[in-house]
Amino acid sequence: MNDKTRKNLKSCVIVEWENAGKPNWGKKETIGMCLFVDAELKAEKLVPSPKFCKAIESNNLKYVKTWVLGCHFSWLNPRL
């Protein structure tokens, strides 16, 4: 991933999905990858989505689910 991509959580998740062969992820898998990518970025001292990070830290699963669905990932809920 380039530096610009690493500054955007959604872009990082899309790159991971593409690298995995564009699997048919559902909501559970997509949320899991968002959490994984967020943790990786946090370990690198990058916080591209502070509200998402805060929601994870406070165990606000409703916000996390809403954030993921609001991203309109093409494999999950594409815009028509």
C-alpha positions as CSV (number, residue, x, y, z in Angstrom):
1,M,0.0,0.0,0.0
2,N,1.2,3.5,-0.7
3,D,1.3,6.3,1.8
4,K,-1.9,7.8,0.5
5,T,-3.8,4.5,0.9
6,R,-2.5,4.0,4.4
7,K,-4.2,7.2,5.4
8,N,-7.6,5.9,4.6
9,L,-9.1,2.9,6.5
10,K,-11.6,2.1,3.8
11,S,-8.9,2.1,1.1
12,C,-6.7,-0.2,3.2
13,V,-9.6,-2.7,3.6
14,I,-10.3,-2.6,-0.1
15,V,-6.6,-3.4,-0.8
16,E,-6.8,-6.3,1.6
17,W,-10.0,-7.6,-0.1
18,E,-8.3,-7.4,-3.5
19,N,-5.2,-9.1,-2.3
20,A,-7.3,-11.9,-0.9
21,G,-8.7,-12.5,-4.4
22,K,-11.9,-10.5,-4.0
23,P,-13.8,-13.0,-1.8
24,N,-17.5,-12.8,-1.2
25,W,-17.3,-11.3,2.3
26,G,-20.4,-10.7,4.3
27,K,-20.8,-8.1,7.0
28,K,-19.1,-10.2,9.6
29,E,-15.9,-10.8,7.5
30,T,-15.8,-7.2,6.4
31,I,-16.1,-5.9,10.0
32,G,-13.4,-8.4,11.0
33,M,-11.1,-7.1,8.3
34,C,-11.8,-3.4,9.3
35,L,-10.8,-4.3,12.9
36,F,-7.7,-6.1,11.7
37,V,-6.6,-3.2,9.4
38,D,-7.3,-0.7,12.1
39,A,-5.2,-2.6,14.6
40,E,-2.3,-2.8,12.0
41,L,-2.5,0.9,11.3
42,K,-2.6,1.7,15.0
43,A,0.5,-0.4,15.5
44,E,2.2,1.8,12.9
45,K,1.0,4.9,14.8
46,L,-1.5,5.8,12.1
47,V,-5.1,6.6,12.9
48,P,-6.9,7.3,9.6
49,S,-10.3,7.0,11.2
50,P,-10.2,8.4,14.8
51,K,-14.0,8.0,15.4
52,F,-13.8,4.3,14.3
53,C,-10.9,3.7,16.6
54,K,-12.7,5.4,19.5
55,A,-15.8,3.2,18.8
56,I,-13.7,0.1,19.0
57,E,-12.0,1.2,22.2
58,S,-15.4,1.9,23.8
59,N,-16.9,-1.3,22.4
60,N,-19.5,0.7,20.4
61,L,-20.5,-2.1,18.0
62,K,-23.5,-0.2,16.7
63,Y,-21.2,2.6,15.4
64,V,-18.7,0.1,13.9
65,K,-21.5,-1.7,12.0
66,T,-23.0,1.6,10.8
67,W,-19.6,2.8,9.7
68,V,-18.9,-0.4,7.7
69,L,-22.3,-0.3,6.0
70,G,-21.8,3.4,5.3
71,C,-18.6,2.7,3.4
72,H,-20.6,1.0,0.6
73,F,-18.0,-1.6,0.0
74,S,-18.7,-3.0,-3.5
75,W,-18.8,-6.6,-2.2
76,L,-21.1,-5.8,0.7
77,N,-23.6,-3.1,-0.3
78,P,-22.7,-1.5,-3.6
79,R,-24.2,1.7,-4.7
80,L,-26.4,1.2,-7.8
